[in-house]
């Protein structure tokens, strides 16, 4: 059985939170935890219940295997992009389309 490293779990929580553009307080609200507990999780100072793990998974739009062990399946790449697009405010999606289009032209 693989060992769960709370420090790395915390780093993945923080990275995903920042990727989604959430303040710590916003993530705490979405996951129904206190901002202080969120901070402690991000530093790897606290563990969490299965209930909290599930709430963070939903709030962060991330799979539990990645959150706990850092393992992400290749099929999740498209899902991750889809989730990021869904977190973009609808009135800003035209900008996102422009950015993606420009990026794809630049890497060809």
TASUL-V365915 format. One record per residue. RES is the residue in three letters. SS is DSSP state (helix for helix, strand for strand, loop for the rest). PHI is phi in radians with two decimals (none if undefined). OMEGA is omega in whole degrees, -180 to 180 (* if undefined). Layout:
BEGIN
<<RES | SS | PHI | OMEGA> <RES | SS | PHI | OMEGA>>
END
This chain:
BEGIN
<<UNK | loop | none | -179> <UNK | loop | -1.34 | 179> <UNK | loop | -1.45 | 177> <UNK | loop | -1.70 | 179> <UNK | loop | -1.71 | -175> <UNK | helix | -1.08 | 180> <UNK | helix | -1.15 | 179> <UNK | helix | -1.23 | 174> <UNK | helix | -1.04 | 179> <UNK | helix | -1.05 | 179> <UNK | helix | -1.13 | 178> <UNK | helix | -1.18 | 176> <UNK | helix | -1.07 | -179> <UNK | helix | -1.10 | -180> <UNK | helix | -1.06 | -180> <UNK | helix | -1.18 | 178> <UNK | helix | -1.03 | -180> <UNK | helix | -1.17 | 178> <UNK | helix | -1.05 | 179> <UNK | loop | -1.43 | 178> <UNK | loop | 1.35 | 180> <UNK | loop | -1.57 | 166> <UNK | loop | -1.29 | -180> <UNK | helix | -1.01 | -180> <UNK | helix | -1.12 | 180> <UNK | helix | -1.17 | 177> <UNK | helix | -1.11 | 180> <UNK | helix | -1.02 | 179> <UNK | helix | -1.14 | -179> <UNK | helix | -1.12 | -178> <UNK | helix | -1.67 | 178> <UNK | loop | 1.03 | 175> <UNK | loop | -2.29 | 179> <UNK | loop | -1.42 | 176> <UNK | helix | -1.02 | 179> <UNK | helix | -1.12 | 179> <UNK | helix | -1.14 | 177> <UNK | helix | -1.05 | 178> <UNK | helix | -1.04 | 180> <UNK | helix | -1.09 | 177> <UNK | helix | -1.11 | -179> <UNK | helix | -1.09 | 178> <UNK | loop | -1.49 | -179> <UNK | loop | 1.33 | -178> <UNK | loop | -1.51 | -178> <UNK | loop | -2.31 | 170> <UNK | loop | -1.68 | -178> <UNK | loop | -2.45 | 177> <UNK | loop | -1.36 | 176> <UNK | helix | -1.07 | 179> <UNK | helix | -1.05 | 179> <UNK | helix | -1.16 | 177> <UNK | helix | -0.99 | 180> <UNK | helix | -1.15 | 178> <UNK | helix | -1.15 | 178> <UNK | helix | -1.16 | 177> <UNK | helix | -0.98 | -180> <UNK | helix | -1.22 | -178> <UNK | helix | -1.13 | -177> <UNK | helix | -1.63 | -178> <UNK | loop | 0.93 | -174> <UNK | loop | -2.42 | 179> <UNK | loop | -1.53 | -174> <UNK | helix | -1.16 | 178> <UNK | helix | -1.02 | 179> <UNK | helix | -1.17 | -178> <UNK | helix | -1.04 | -176> <UNK | helix | -1.46 | -171> <UNK | helix | -2.08 | -179> <UNK | loop | 1.39 | -179> <UNK | loop | -1.71 | 179> <UNK | loop | -2.22 | 180> <UNK | loop | -1.39 | -177> <UNK | loop | -1.01 | -179> <UNK | loop | -1.13 | -178> <UNK | helix | -1.33 | 180> <UNK | helix | -1.04 | 179> <UNK | helix | -1.15 | 178> <UNK | helix | -1.11 | 179> <UNK | helix | -1.10 | 178> <UNK | helix | -1.12 | 178> <UNK | helix | -1.04 | -180> <UNK | helix | -1.12 | 178> <UNK | helix | -1.07 | 178> <UNK | helix | -1.09 | -180> <UNK | helix | -1.15 | 179> <UNK | helix | -1.40 | 178> <UNK | loop | -1.28 | 178> <UNK | loop | -1.00 | -174> <UNK | helix | -1.03 | -180> <UNK | helix | -1.33 | 179> <UNK | helix | -1.93 | -175> <UNK | helix | -1.18 | 177> <UNK | helix | -1.10 | 176> <UNK | helix | -1.14 | 180> <UNK | helix | -1.10 | 178> <UNK | helix | -1.08 | 178> <UNK | helix | -1.08 | -180> <UNK | helix | -1.13 | -180> <UNK | helix | -1.11 | 179> <UNK | helix | -1.06 | 179> <UNK | helix | -1.09 | 179> <UNK | helix | -1.07 | -178> <UNK | helix | -1.11 | 176> <UNK | helix | -1.14 | -177> <UNK | helix | -1.23 | -177> <UNK | helix | -1.58 | 179> <UNK | loop | -1.32 | *>>
END
